[in-house]
Amino acid sequence: MSKRLFFNAFHMNCVVHQSPGLWAHPEGGMDRYTDLEAWTELARLLERGKFDGLFLADVIGVYDVFRGNRDAALRGAVQVPVNDPSLLIPAMAYVTEHLGFAYTSSVLQCHPFTFARQISTLDHLTKGRIAWNIVASYLESSGRNFGQGGLLDHDERYDFADEYVEVCYKLWESSWEDGAVVKDRERRIYADPAKVHDVHHHGKYFKVDGCHLSEPSPQRTPVLYQAGSSPRGREFAARHAECVFVSGPNPHVVGETVRDTRERAKRIGRDPHDLLFFMYLKVVTGGTEAEARRKYDELFEYADSEAALALLSGWSGIDFSRFEPDQPLEYIETNAIRTLMQNFAQAGRPRTVRSVAKAVGIGGGGPVVVGAPEQVVDGLSDWVRAGVDGFNIAYMVTPGSFRDFVDGVVPELQRRGFMQTEYGEGTMREKLFGKERARLRDPHPAASHRRSSR
């Protein structure tokens, strides 16, 4: 490794994110998720550790595939109860100066006109530290919750998302010209009406006729994240994303996703290096390898296999209660996260329902690196060689997993030049890509809607 890497903390406004059962661990503070002080303390910790951002996941449905009901998810608090991630951000931004905030919002949950204003508001309040993780949702219960009877077919969900983001781009980039806000006290003119324009969008899924209600925020369009890894998801990421969230069982699988997505971006005229790839990873560390291994073994005492299967069933769309515990896993195509089962099948050794439930109980949907700080940093190298630019660091217990990383791994990363020691100035996009890329540039579709000032 020789390049500067980027690091986000990966979290969710709920009890159990991706380590079912560990909320009951003596060091687990996950049941404090309704306590605002827990979030502001976490934000301060992450900024002390010079993390680039906090990435907040979200779902808008329940994990009810396992046994055909939500009982196991409720018993194990598997991403339910879950609160709105966006409402945490202003408080965390208030107690920090540089930490970025990426949050997940499904294209199902509100009209793009409403969502565009929410993003502009948050970008103003954080002084340009907002990113949006664009998702099309994978839980059938999400569609039912919004009166749709279920989800659209997998690929059509991305067609829906394409139009959703197009509406947002028009509102963020074309409604208000750069010089529209004049704040002329003497003439009593706040905004020049000639430089504020209606958006007229009449598409298959949405219609908008009117101007954006928010004046331009520091970034206008937020930093754009996307996590789709199916062929249609990679196509969407290649067109829209600036940061791509990837996961996989080994560097070979992840590397193929990175290379294919960059190649897709190149084919549509984008610079493939305009995309940064963030790898999902969990870390268990201690002063020595033995200490880290002891922590890892202790965590398994609290893992909840039934809750893990509820989580896995929701992700995959497959009811794992139908299989025997020692039955080998095979790929089954569903309308949910299609690459998840492929990842387990490609993990390099035979996987059974029992072994996958055990793995999910600690690692969630991805790998775990265990060792002393030096070993952890060494363990990142294969992923970096595969093409990733940074990591979304998930947790087993919070804030303990993040505190261990900040106090143990961060100094070693900084010593080797892989992690920033001081924050740069500017918006989240400028921190990630440099001052020369403060705005999205052609041929990104957002740039095509930009209106030149007169």
C-alpha positions in Angstrom: 0.0 0.0 0.0 1.2 3.5 -0.8 -1.8 5.7 -1.2 -3.9 7.7 1.3 -7.0 5.7 2.2 -10.4 7.0 3.3 -12.3 5.7 6.3 -16.0 5.9 7.3 -17.6 4.5 10.4 -20.6 2.4 9.4 -23.6 2.6 11.7 -27.4 2.6 11.9 -30.0 4.3 14.1 -31.1 1.1 15.7 -30.2 -1.6 18.2 -28.8 -4.3 16.0 -27.1 -3.3 12.7 -25.0 -6.2 11.6 -24.0 -8.2 14.7 -27.2 -9.9 15.9 -27.2 -10.6 19.6 -24.2 -8.4 20.5 -26.5 -5.6 21.8 -26.5 -7.8 25.0 -22.7 -7.8 25.4 -21.6 -6.1 28.6 -19.7 -3.5 26.5 -22.6 -3.0 24.1 -24.2 0.4 24.1 -26.5 -0.2 21.1 -29.7 0.2 23.2 -28.7 3.8 23.7 -29.6 4.6 20.1 -32.5 6.8 21.2 -30.0 8.9 23.3 -28.8 11.9 21.4 -25.7 12.1 23.6 -24.6 8.7 22.4 -24.5 10.0 18.9 -22.7 13.3 19.7 -20.2 11.3 21.7 -19.6 9.0 18.8 -19.2 11.9 16.4 -16.5 13.5 18.6 -14.7 10.2 18.9 -14.7 9.7 15.1 -13.4 13.3 14.5 -10.7 12.7 17.1 -9.7 9.6 15.0 -9.7 11.7 11.8 -12.4 9.5 10.2 -13.6 11.0 6.9 -17.2 10.3 7.6 -20.0 8.5 9.4 -22.1 6.4 7.1 -25.6 5.8 8.4 -27.5 2.8 7.0 -31.3 2.6 7.0 -34.2 0.3 6.0 -37.9 1.2 5.6 -39.3 -2.3 6.1 -38.9 -5.3 8.5 -37.1 -8.5 8.2 -40.1 -10.8 7.9 -38.8 -13.5 5.4 -37.5 -15.9 8.1 -40.5 -18.3 9.0 -42.7 -15.9 7.1 -43.0 -13.4 10.0 -41.1 -10.7 11.8 -41.0 -12.4 15.2 -37.3 -13.4 15.2 -36.4 -9.9 14.0 -38.3 -8.3 16.9 -36.9 -10.7 19.5 -33.4 -10.0 18.3 -33.9 -6.3 17.5 -32.7 -7.0 14.0 -32.8 -3.5 12.4 -36.1 -3.0 14.1 -36.9 -0.8 16.0 -35.1 1.6 13.7 -35.2 5.4 13.6 -34.7 8.0 10.9 -30.9 8.6 10.4 -31.2 12.1 8.9 -32.5 13.6 12.2 -29.2 12.7 14.0 -27.0 14.7 11.6 -27.5 18.3 12.7 -26.7 17.5 16.3 -23.5 15.6 15.4 -22.5 18.3 12.9 -22.9 20.9 15.7 -20.3 19.2 17.9 -17.8 18.5 15.0 -16.1 20.7 12.3 -14.9 18.3 9.6 -16.6 14.9 9.9 -18.8 14.1 6.9 -22.2 12.5 7.1 -23.5 10.0 4.5 -27.0 8.7 5.1 -29.2 6.2 3.3 -32.5 7.3 1.9 -34.6 5.0 -0.3 -36.1 6.3 -3.4 -39.4 4.8 -2.1 -39.8 6.8 1.0 -40.6 10.3 -0.1 -41.2 12.3 -3.3 -38.0 13.6 -4.8 -39.2 17.2 -4.4 -39.4 16.7 -0.7 -36.2 14.8 -0.5 -34.3 17.4 -2.5 -35.2 20.1 0.0 -34.2 17.9 3.0 -30.8 17.3 1.5 -30.3 21.1 0.7 -31.3 21.9 4.3 -28.8 19.4 5.8 -26.1 20.6 3.4 -26.6 24.1 4.6 -26.7 23.2 8.3 -23.5 21.1 8.0 -21.7 23.6 5.8 -21.4 21.1 3.0 -20.7 17.8 4.8 -23.6 15.7 3.4 -23.6 12.6 1.3 -26.6 10.6 0.1 -26.5 6.8 -0.2 -29.0 6.1 -3.0 -30.9 2.8 -2.5 -33.8 1.3 -4.2 -34.7 -1.0 -1.3 -34.6 -4.8 -1.1 -37.2 -5.8 1.5 -40.6 -6.6 0.1 -42.1 -5.2 3.3 -40.8 -1.8 2.3 -43.0 -1.8 -0.7 -46.0 -2.9 1.3 -45.4 -0.2 3.9 -45.8 2.4 1.2 -48.9 0.9 -0.3 -47.3 -0.7 -3.3 -48.0 -4.3 -2.4 -44.3 -5.2 -2.7 -41.3 -4.1 -4.7 -40.9 -3.5 -8.4 -38.8 -6.1 -10.1 -35.1 -5.8 -9.4 -34.0 -4.1 -12.5 -37.0 -1.8 -12.8 -36.3 -0.5 -9.3 -33.1 1.0 -10.8 -35.2 2.5 -13.6 -37.3 4.1 -10.9 -34.2 5.3 -9.2 -32.7 6.8 -12.4 -35.7 9.0 -12.8 -35.8 9.9 -9.0 -32.2 11.2 -9.1 -32.8 13.0 -12.4 -35.6 15.0 -10.7 -33.3 15.8 -7.8 -30.5 16.9 -10.1 -32.8 19.3 -11.9 -33.9 20.8 -8.6 -30.4 21.1 -7.1 -28.5 22.2 -10.2 -30.9 24.0 -12.6 -33.6 25.8 -10.5 -31.4 28.5 -8.9 -28.6 30.1 -10.9 -25.3 30.7 -9.1 -26.0 34.4 -8.8 -29.6 34.2 -7.8 -29.1 35.0 -4.1 -27.9 38.7 -4.0 -28.8 39.7 -0.4 -29.0 43.4 -1.4 -30.1 45.1 1.8 -30.3 48.6 0.2 -32.6 47.5 -2.6 -34.4 45.1 -0.4 -33.8 42.2 -2.7 -32.8 38.8 -1.3 -33.1 36.8 -4.5 -33.2 37.8 -8.2 -36.5 36.4 -9.5 -35.0 36.3 -13.1 -32.5 33.8 -11.9 -34.8 31.3 -10.2 -36.5 28.9 -12.6 -39.2 26.3 -12.5 -38.3 22.6 -13.1 -40.7 20.9 -15.5 -40.3 17.2 -15.3 -43.0 14.8 -16.7 -41.7 11.3 -16.5 -42.9 7.8 -16.1 -42.9 7.8 -12.3 -42.8 11.5 -11.3 -44.1 14.9 -12.3 -42.8 18.2 -11.0 -43.7 21.8 -12.0 -42.1 24.4 -9.8 -38.9 25.8 -8.4 -36.7 24.3 -5.7 -37.6 25.8 -2.4 -34.1 26.0 -1.0 -31.4 28.3 -2.2 -28.2 26.6 -3.4 -26.4 24.8 -0.6 -22.5 24.6 -0.4 -22.4 21.4 -2.5 -25.8 21.7 -4.3 -25.8 18.0 -5.2 -24.5 16.0 -2.2 -21.7 13.5 -2.5 -23.4 10.5 -4.0 -22.9 7.0 -2.6 -24.3 3.8 -4.1 -24.0 0.1 -3.1 -25.5 -1.9 -5.9 -23.3 -4.8 -7.0 -25.6 -6.7 -9.4 -25.0 -5.9 -13.1 -27.8 -3.4 -13.1 -26.6 -1.9 -9.8 -23.1 -1.5 -11.2 -24.5 0.3 -14.3 -26.3 2.7 -11.9 -23.2 3.2 -9.9 -21.1 3.9 -13.0 -23.5 6.5 -14.1 -24.3 8.3 -10.8 -22.0 7.4 -7.9 -18.9 9.2 -6.7 -18.4 6.7 -3.9 -19.3 3.0 -4.2 -19.8 0.8 -1.2 -18.6 -2.7 -1.9 -18.4 -6.0 0.0 -17.3 -9.5 -0.7 -15.7 -12.6 0.7 -12.2 -12.0 -0.7 -10.2 -9.5 -2.6 -10.6 -11.3 -5.9 -14.4 -11.0 -5.8 -14.3 -7.3 -4.7 -11.6 -6.5 -7.3 -13.8 -7.8 -10.1 -16.7 -5.6 -8.9 -14.3 -2.6 -8.8 -12.8 -3.2 -12.2 -16.2 -3.9 -13.9 -17.8 -0.7 -12.4 -14.8 1.5 -13.4 -15.0 0.0 -16.9 -18.7 0.8 -17.1 -18.0 4.3 -16.0 -15.3 4.7 -18.7 -17.6 3.4 -21.4 -20.1 6.3 -20.7 -17.3 8.9 -20.7 -16.6 9.3 -17.0 -13.1 9.2 -15.6 -13.1 5.8 -13.8 -11.0 7.4 -11.0 -13.9 9.8 -10.3 -15.3 6.9 -8.3 -14.0 5.9 -4.9 -14.6 2.4 -3.6 -15.2 1.8 0.1 -14.9 -1.8 1.4 -17.1 -3.1 4.2 -15.0 -4.4 7.0 -15.1 -5.2 10.7 -12.1 -5.1 12.9 -11.4 -6.8 16.3 -8.1 -5.4 17.7 -6.2 -5.3 20.9 -2.7 -4.7 22.2 -1.6 -8.1 21.0 -2.9 -10.7 18.7 -3.8 -12.9 21.6 -5.8 -10.2 23.2 -7.7 -9.6 19.9 -8.4 -13.3 19.5 -9.7 -13.4 23.0 -12.1 -10.6 22.3 -13.2 -12.2 19.1 -13.9 -15.5 20.9 -15.9 -13.7 23.6 -18.1 -12.0 21.1 -19.3 -15.3 19.8 -20.8 -16.1 23.2 -23.4 -13.4 22.5 -24.1 -14.0 18.8 -27.7 -14.9 18.1 -28.0 -17.5 15.3 -31.8 -17.2 14.9 -31.5 -13.4 14.6 -28.6 -13.8 12.2 -30.8 -16.0 10.0 -33.6 -13.5 10.1 -31.1 -10.8 8.9 -29.7 -13.1 6.2 -33.2 -14.1 5.1 -34.2 -10.5 4.7 -31.1 -9.6 2.7 -31.4 -12.6 0.4 -35.1 -13.0 0.1 -34.7 -16.6 1.0 -36.4 -18.2 4.1 -33.5 -20.1 5.7 -35.9 -21.8 8.1 -36.7 -24.1 5.2 -33.2 -25.6 5.2 -31.4 -28.0 7.5 -28.6 -26.4 9.5 -25.8 -28.4 7.8 -27.3 -28.1 4.3 -24.8 -26.6 1.8 -25.7 -23.2 0.4 -26.4 -22.8 -3.3 -27.1 -19.6 -5.3 -30.8 -18.8 -5.7 -31.9 -15.8 -7.7 -34.4 -13.6 -5.8 -35.8 -10.1 -6.0 -33.6 -8.9 -3.1 -29.8 -8.6 -2.8 -28.8 -10.9 -5.6 -25.0 -10.8 -5.0 -25.2 -11.8 -1.3 -25.6 -15.5 -1.9 -22.9 -15.4 -4.6 -20.6 -13.9 -2.1 -21.1 -16.7 0.4 -20.8 -19.3 -2.4 -17.5 -17.7 -3.5 -16.0 -17.6 0.0 -13.5 -20.2 -0.8 -14.8 -23.1 1.3 -18.0 -25.1 1.6 -20.7 -23.0 3.5 -23.7 -24.4 5.3 -26.6 -22.6 6.8 -25.1 -23.2 10.3 -21.7 -21.8 9.3 -23.1 -18.8 7.5 -25.4 -17.9 10.5 -22.3 -18.0 12.7 -20.4 -15.8 10.3 -23.3 -13.3 10.1 -23.6 -13.3 13.9 -20.2 -11.4 14.1 -19.3 -10.2 10.7 -22.7 -9.3 9.3 -22.4 -9.2 5.5 -18.7 -9.1 5.2 -15.2 -10.1 6.5 -13.6 -9.5 9.9 -10.0 -8.7 10.4 -8.6 -9.8 13.8 -5.2 -8.9 15.3 -2.9 -6.3 16.8 -2.9 -2.9 15.1 0.1 -3.8 12.9 -1.6 -7.0 11.8 -4.9 -5.2 11.0 -3.1 -2.6 8.8 -1.2 -5.4 7.1 -4.6 -7.1 6.5 -5.9 -4.2 4.6 -3.3 -4.4 1.9 -4.9 -7.2 -0.2 -8.1 -5.2 -0.4 -6.3 -2.1 -1.5 -4.4 -4.0 -4.2 -7.8 -5.2 -5.4 -8.7 -1.6 -6.1 -10.5 -0.2 -3.1 -9.8 3.3 -2.0 -11.1 3.1 1.6 -13.1 1.3 4.1 -16.5 1.4 5.8 -15.6 0.2 9.3 -18.5 -1.5 10.9 -18.8 -2.5 14.6 -19.5 -5.4 16.9 -20.2 -3.2 19.9 -20.5 0.5 19.9 -18.8 2.7 20.8 -16.2 0.1 21.9 -15.3 -1.2 18.5 -14.7 2.3 17.2 -12.8 3.4 20.2 -10.5 0.4 19.8 -9.9 1.3 16.2 -9.3 5.0 16.9 -6.9 4.3 19.8 -5.1 1.3 18.3 -5.3 1.1 14.5 -5.5 4.8 13.6 -2.0 5.7 14.9 -0.5 2.8 13.0 -2.4 3.8 9.8 -1.1 7.4 10.2 2.4 6.2 11.0 2.5 4.5 7.6 0.9 7.4 5.8 -2.4 5.6 5.0 -4.7 7.9 7.0 -4.9 11.6 7.3 -3.4 13.3 10.4 -5.2 16.6 9.9 -8.4 17.5 8.0 -8.3 19.5 4.8 -10.6 22.5 4.4 -13.8 22.7 2.3 -16.9 20.6 1.7 -17.1 16.9 1.9 -16.6 16.6 -1.8 -13.6 18.9 -1.7 -12.1 16.8 1.1 -12.5 13.6 -0.9 -11.7 14.8 -4.4 -9.9 18.2 -4.1 -10.8 21.8 -4.6 -10.9 21.5 -8.4 -13.8 19.1 -8.1 -16.1 21.1 -5.8 -18.9 20.5 -8.3 -19.8 17.4 -10.3 -18.4 17.6 -13.8 -19.3 16.4 -17.2 -20.4 13.8 -18.2 -22.0 13.2 -14.8 -25.8 13.6 -15.4 -26.1 16.2 -12.6 -23.7 18.5 -14.5 -25.8 18.3 -17.6 -28.6 20.1 -15.7 -26.4 23.0 -14.5 -27.6 26.4 -15.6 -25.0 29.0 -16.6 -25.3 32.3 -14.8 -26.4 35.2 -17.0 
